[in-house]
Structure formats: structure tokens, C-alpha cells
Amino acid sequence: MDRTLQDDFENQFNDVISRFESKHFFQSDWDIASFAVFFIFIGMILLLVVLVIIRCCCCCCCCSCDDHKQPRRQKVGVENTALEP
């Protein structure tokens, strides 16, 4: 069992090394497409993290929270006390 696992690892390692030497990293168009989708996904996650960090820094450091609170609404009209228990 251990010998086959070691052989499999060596075969994959040799395959990677031979691809680096031949500068032919992808075997098919599907490999290229999956690689592109993977990096687009990682890029979007990193972009969202950066936007969250920027939002947190701008809200917490630059402006005070008291200035941005909305004023309470004032009641207009007559209170209907018949609806109270």
C-alpha cells in the first residue's frame, strides 16, 4: 500500500517537472478554462475582502457614528388610545 502511494506521488511529481521543462502546463482547453475560472473566483474573493476592509476602516476611523444617526421620526396626528389594552 505504501509503495503504490509513493509511486503515484513520484509519477505525479515527475509529470509536473516535465511540464515545467516543456513549458506546456495545460493538456487541454478545459484545463485552461478551469484555471481561469479558479483565478477569477480567488480574485473576486480577494476584492470583496479588500472592500470590506476599506469599508470598516472608513466607517470606524474617519467619521463618528453620532453624526450619521438618523433623527427619530416624530408622530404626526392623534394617538388612538382605544387600541391599547
C-alpha positions in Angstrom: 0.0 0.0 0.0 2.7 2.5 0.9 4.8 1.6 -2.1 2.0 2.4 -4.6 1.3 5.7 -2.8 4.9 6.6 -3.1 5.0 5.5 -6.8 1.9 7.6 -7.5 3.4 10.6 -5.8 6.7 10.2 -7.8 4.8 9.8 -11.1 2.8 13.0 -10.4 5.9 14.9 -9.3 7.8 13.8 -12.5 4.8 14.8 -14.6 4.8 18.3 -13.1 8.5 18.6 -13.6 8.3 17.5 -17.2 5.5 20.1 -17.8 7.7 22.8 -16.4 10.6 21.8 -18.6 8.5 21.6 -21.7 6.6 24.8 -20.8 3.4 23.0 -21.7 1.4 23.4 -18.5 -2.1 22.6 -19.7 -3.2 19.4 -21.6 -6.4 20.7 -23.0 -8.7 23.8 -23.3 -10.7 22.6 -20.3 -7.6 22.9 -18.2 -7.1 26.5 -19.3 -10.8 27.3 -18.7 -10.8 25.7 -15.2 -7.6 27.5 -14.3 -9.1 30.9 -15.4 -12.3 30.3 -13.5 -10.4 29.4 -10.4 -8.3 32.6 -10.5 -11.4 34.7 -11.2 -13.0 33.2 -8.2 -10.0 33.8 -6.0 -9.7 37.4 -7.4 -13.3 38.1 -6.6 -12.9 36.8 -3.0 -9.8 39.0 -2.5 -11.6 42.0 -4.0 -14.5 41.6 -1.6 -12.2 41.2 1.4 -10.4 44.4 0.4 -13.7 46.3 0.0 -14.8 45.1 3.5 -11.5 46.2 5.0 -11.8 49.6 3.3 -15.4 50.0 4.4 -14.5 49.1 8.0 -11.6 51.5 8.1 -13.5 54.4 6.6 -16.5 53.9 9.0 -14.6 53.3 12.2 -11.7 55.7 11.8 -12.8 58.6 9.7 -16.2 59.6 10.9 -18.0 59.5 14.2 -21.1 57.4 14.5 -23.2 60.1 16.2 -23.1 62.3 13.1 -24.7 59.6 10.9 -27.6 58.6 13.1 -31.0 59.3 11.6 -33.2 61.5 13.6 -36.2 59.9 15.2 -39.5 60.3 13.5 -42.0 62.4 15.3 -45.5 61.2 15.5 -48.0 63.1 13.4 -51.7 63.1 14.2 -53.8 61.9 17.1 -53.0 58.8 19.1 -55.8 56.2 19.1 -55.9 55.1 22.7 -58.8 52.7 22.0 -56.4 50.2 20.6 -54.3 49.9 23.8 -55.3 47.1 26.1 
